Amino acid sequence: MFANKITFFIFICAVSILACTPAQRPLKNGQGYVVVPAGKNHYRIEYYLKHAKLAETYWNSTAGQLCPGGFQVLYNKKHVLNFDMYVPIAGNNVNIGRQEFIQYGQVACDGAAANAVELTESKWKEFGPVAHAVAPVSDRWIRETLQLPVGHLTELPATQSIAALETLWGKPWRRDQRGDDVIGIWMKGGDSWFPNYVGVIERKGCLHMTLVLPGTSAVMMGVFDKALSEHTNFEQLLTSGKVPAYFYGSKQVCNQ
């Protein structure tokens, strides 16, 4: 009888552990994968999870499912998200903090990608410091790493895009005109020392480019100012990685 109780207890513990272990799957309720096409047979994989080791394991599992004919890992890294979490202990709110993880990188499939893996199209790009090239990132990546919702930024109208953001955020922190270009810049999120900057460039009245400068690149605003004063091609600063940023160029047809 005692042995049966021990066996039953072990069984219940095993079931509980399995029930608490998240399954490898597309992003749902903040956990899972996002796969963004990055070129012919090239894909960016982001895996969001609260377990560091599992995030890496599931990233590789996703790559295997995506590329049944085999794949090459172009790079594979981990990003740690730190959150404040206050818990009342002995009458005081104590910050015990918590962490979540993003395993991210790119793979090149040796053959065609499988239809079993969901793909997510994204307008956003960055100059990847690891790949040394312009590559896509997901909306989710920007939202999680910068705590800045950006979904609505990809839906700005082709004309009067700065005015559309003014209705949401008020007058821009800065507004400049250089020839045919009008640039509106807002400070959004981040903290008092390192705010994020969201910029919209209109060219001849049409939406030309949308960009986000992370708070950690706030010191690069001097480069930004210099580019404006010297009429330097600002897009070259982004696509060369000289200014860390997320950005996308508008492909909308502008009917004025």
C-alpha positions in Angstrom: 0.0 0.0 0.0 2.8 2.4 0.9 4.6 1.7 -2.3 1.4 2.3 -4.3 1.1 5.7 -2.6 4.7 6.6 -3.4 4.1 5.6 -7.1 0.9 7.6 -7.3 2.7 10.7 -5.7 5.5 10.5 -8.2 3.0 10.2 -11.1 1.1 13.3 -9.9 4.3 15.2 -9.6 5.4 14.2 -13.1 2.0 15.2 -14.5 2.1 18.6 -12.7 5.6 19.3 -14.2 4.5 18.4 -17.7 1.4 20.5 -17.3 3.5 23.5 -16.3 6.0 23.1 -19.2 4.9 25.2 -22.2 4.6 23.5 -25.5 6.6 24.6 -28.6 4.1 26.6 -30.7 3.3 29.8 -32.5 3.2 32.9 -30.3 0.2 32.8 -28.0 -0.4 34.6 -24.6 3.1 36.0 -24.7 4.9 32.8 -25.4 5.9 31.0 -28.6 7.6 31.7 -31.9 7.4 34.4 -34.5 9.0 33.7 -37.9 9.6 36.5 -40.2 10.8 36.0 -43.9 14.2 37.7 -44.4 14.9 36.8 -48.0 15.0 33.8 -50.3 15.0 30.8 -47.9 16.2 33.1 -45.1 14.1 33.5 -42.0 14.4 35.4 -38.7 13.1 33.3 -35.7 12.2 34.9 -32.4 11.1 32.6 -29.6 9.5 34.2 -26.5 9.5 32.2 -23.3 9.9 32.5 -19.5 12.4 29.6 -19.5 15.9 30.5 -20.8 17.0 27.0 -21.7 13.7 25.9 -23.2 13.6 29.1 -25.3 16.9 28.0 -26.9 15.6 24.4 -27.3 12.3 25.5 -28.9 14.1 28.0 -31.2 16.1 25.1 -32.6 12.9 22.9 -32.8 11.2 25.7 -34.7 14.1 26.0 -37.1 13.9 22.2 -37.7 10.2 22.3 -38.4 10.6 25.3 -40.7 13.4 23.7 -42.7 12.7 20.0 -43.0 15.6 19.7 -45.5 18.1 21.1 -43.1 19.3 24.6 -42.3 22.3 26.7 -41.5 22.3 29.0 -38.4 23.5 32.4 -39.5 23.3 33.6 -35.8 21.5 32.7 -32.7 21.4 34.9 -29.6 19.4 35.5 -26.4 17.9 38.8 -25.2 16.9 39.1 -21.6 13.8 41.2 -20.6 13.9 42.4 -17.0 10.7 43.4 -15.2 10.0 45.0 -11.8 7.6 43.0 -9.7 6.6 44.2 -6.3 5.4 41.7 -3.7 4.0 42.8 -0.2 6.3 41.3 2.5 5.9 42.2 6.1 3.9 45.3 5.2 6.4 46.5 2.6 6.4 46.3 -1.2 9.6 44.4 -2.1 10.8 44.4 -5.6 11.8 40.8 -6.4 12.0 41.3 -10.2 11.5 38.7 -12.9 12.9 37.8 -16.2 11.7 36.6 -19.6 13.7 35.6 -22.6 13.8 36.0 -26.3 15.9 33.6 -28.3 16.4 35.2 -31.7 18.4 34.7 -34.9 18.4 33.8 -38.5 18.5 30.6 -40.4 19.0 29.7 -44.1 16.9 26.7 -45.2 18.7 24.2 -47.4 15.4 23.7 -49.3 11.9 25.0 -49.3 10.3 26.0 -46.0 7.5 23.9 -44.6 3.9 25.1 -44.5 3.5 23.8 -41.0 5.3 26.8 -39.5 3.3 30.1 -39.4 5.1 33.1 -41.0 4.6 36.7 -40.0 5.1 39.5 -42.4 6.7 42.7 -41.0 7.5 46.1 -42.4 10.1 46.9 -39.7 13.8 46.5 -40.4 17.0 47.2 -38.6 20.7 47.2 -39.4 21.6 43.9 -37.7 24.9 44.3 -35.8 25.5 40.6 -35.9 24.6 40.0 -39.6 26.0 43.4 -40.7 23.1 43.9 -43.0 19.6 45.3 -43.0 17.2 42.6 -41.8 13.5 42.4 -40.7 12.3 42.4 -37.1 8.8 41.8 -35.9 6.4 44.3 -34.3 6.5 42.1 -31.2 10.3 42.4 -30.9 10.1 46.2 -30.8 7.1 46.2 -28.4 8.9 43.8 -26.0 12.4 45.3 -26.1 11.3 48.9 -26.0 7.9 48.6 -24.3 6.5 50.6 -27.2 3.4 49.5 -29.2 4.1 50.1 -32.9 1.3 48.3 -34.7 -0.5 51.6 -35.4 2.6 53.1 -36.9 2.5 50.7 -39.8 -1.1 51.9 -40.6 -0.4 55.6 -41.0 -2.1 57.2 -44.0 0.0 58.0 -47.1 -0.7 61.7 -46.7 -0.9 63.8 -43.5 0.9 61.1 -41.6 2.5 63.6 -39.2 -1.0 65.2 -38.6 -2.4 61.7 -37.9 0.2 61.2 -35.1 -0.5 64.6 -33.7 -4.1 63.6 -33.1 -2.8 60.7 -31.0 0.3 62.1 -29.3 0.0 65.9 -29.6 2.5 68.2 -31.1 5.9 66.6 -31.9 8.9 67.2 -29.7 10.6 68.5 -32.8 9.5 69.3 -36.3 12.0 70.3 -39.1 11.7 70.9 -42.8 14.6 70.3 -45.1 13.8 71.0 -48.7 11.0 68.5 -49.7 11.2 66.7 -46.4 9.3 67.4 -43.3 10.3 65.4 -40.2 8.2 65.0 -37.0 9.8 63.5 -33.9 8.1 62.4 -30.7 9.6 61.1 -27.4 7.7 58.0 -26.5 8.4 55.6 -23.6 11.8 54.6 -22.3 12.8 56.7 -19.2 13.7 60.2 -18.4 17.4 59.6 -19.2 16.9 57.4 -22.3 13.6 58.1 -24.0 12.7 56.4 -27.3 12.2 58.6 -30.3 9.6 58.0 -33.0 10.0 59.8 -36.2 8.0 60.3 -39.4 9.4 61.7 -42.6 7.1 63.1 -45.2 8.6 63.9 -48.7 6.6 66.2 -50.9 3.6 65.7 -48.6 3.7 61.9 -48.8 4.7 59.4 -46.1 8.3 58.4 -46.9 9.7 56.7 -43.8 8.8 55.8 -40.2 11.5 55.1 -37.7 12.1 54.4 -34.0 15.3 55.3 -32.2 15.7 53.1 -29.1 16.4 54.9 -25.8 19.8 53.5 -25.7 20.6 55.3 -28.9 19.4 58.7 -27.5 23.0 59.8 -27.5 22.9 59.5 -31.3 20.6 62.5 -31.6 23.7 64.6 -32.0 24.4 62.5 -35.2 20.9 63.1 -36.2 21.2 66.8 -35.8 24.5 66.9 -37.7 22.9 64.9 -40.5 20.1 67.5 -40.8 22.4 70.5 -40.7 24.8 69.0 -43.3 21.9 67.7 -45.4 23.4 64.2 -45.1 21.2 61.4 -46.4 19.5 60.3 -43.2 18.4 57.0 -44.6 22.0 56.1 -45.2 22.7 56.5 -41.5 20.0 54.0 -40.7 20.8 51.4 -43.4 24.5 51.6 -42.5 24.0 51.1 -38.8 25.5 54.4 -37.8 22.3 55.3 -36.0 20.7 52.3 -34.2 17.1 52.3 -35.2 14.1 50.3 -36.4 12.6 51.7 -39.6 10.5 51.1 -42.7 10.0 52.9 -46.0 6.5 53.5 -47.1 5.3 51.8 -50.3 1.9 53.3 -50.3 0.7 55.2 -53.4 0.3 58.8 -52.5 -2.5 60.5 -54.3 -2.5 64.2 -53.4 
